Amino acid sequence: MDARRYLNRDSQSQLNKDARKKKRAGYVQEDVKRWATLVLGALKWLAVGVVLGAFIWSVPTVWNWLDRPIARVGISGDFRYLNQEQVKVKLGPFLQEQTFFSLDLRGLQKELLADSWIDSVNVRKTWPDQLEITLREEVPVARWRDKELINIEGEVFPRGAGQEFDDFPVLAGPRGREQEVMEQYLTLSHQLRPIGLKLDGVALSPAGSWSFQVDEVEVQLGSEALLERMQRFSRLYRIHLEKQWVAVKGVDLRYRDGVAIAWKQSEQALGSQQALGSS
């Protein structure tokens, strides 16, 4: 019995020793795993820091490569009166001080539109270094008071330096009624075209009386019944005046039932209000 007890005690002791060894080995493995985890985490953060540092260091270089100075400028449009070189001069301050991304397109557009001869501007950037500008210049239809110009919308703008428009018709009227005068000019032009006459000018007096000029002949329309008076003028021209038009100085249509004609030479003053009243 004693021997058996002794053997059992030795066997239990050995088992305890083995258990302690396994436990110590487990602790070591856990420590190794924990340290390995810490080292791997540190390495990951180190790699992130290196990548982030490299990115931050490279940002200025990459940005400078992306945000380049404007190197090419394209200007398109129908240039009849505008000068492309003068337009480029206006672009100079913007192109010298600003790059692709910082270029102020609205400011540039506003600067170009300040030119009275530019009606509209479309500005577009194309990466990496191109600026495209499409211009539409003003189209003058007539002179305004013989000093300025007026477009088909009735907008008045100044003449350009050194530009002559002597062959343009002359429109005149009170300030603020430019559009009305232009509309009347277009209407009268349409009415005179069938009889082969071309307007040289249209005027509206401060009192509201209309007149127009054709071939140096002044025609007074007045302020009432303009359509009826123009119809009367067309009939008068076809029947009586066409063949002797070069001798006419002026025509006054402001009479209810007649027309007064002024002749260039007094001896030709054969036409009268009474004689042409039924025309």
Order of alpha helices (4+ residues) and beta strands (2+ residues): alpha-beta-alpha-alpha-beta-beta-beta-beta-beta-beta-alpha-beta-beta-beta-alpha-beta-beta
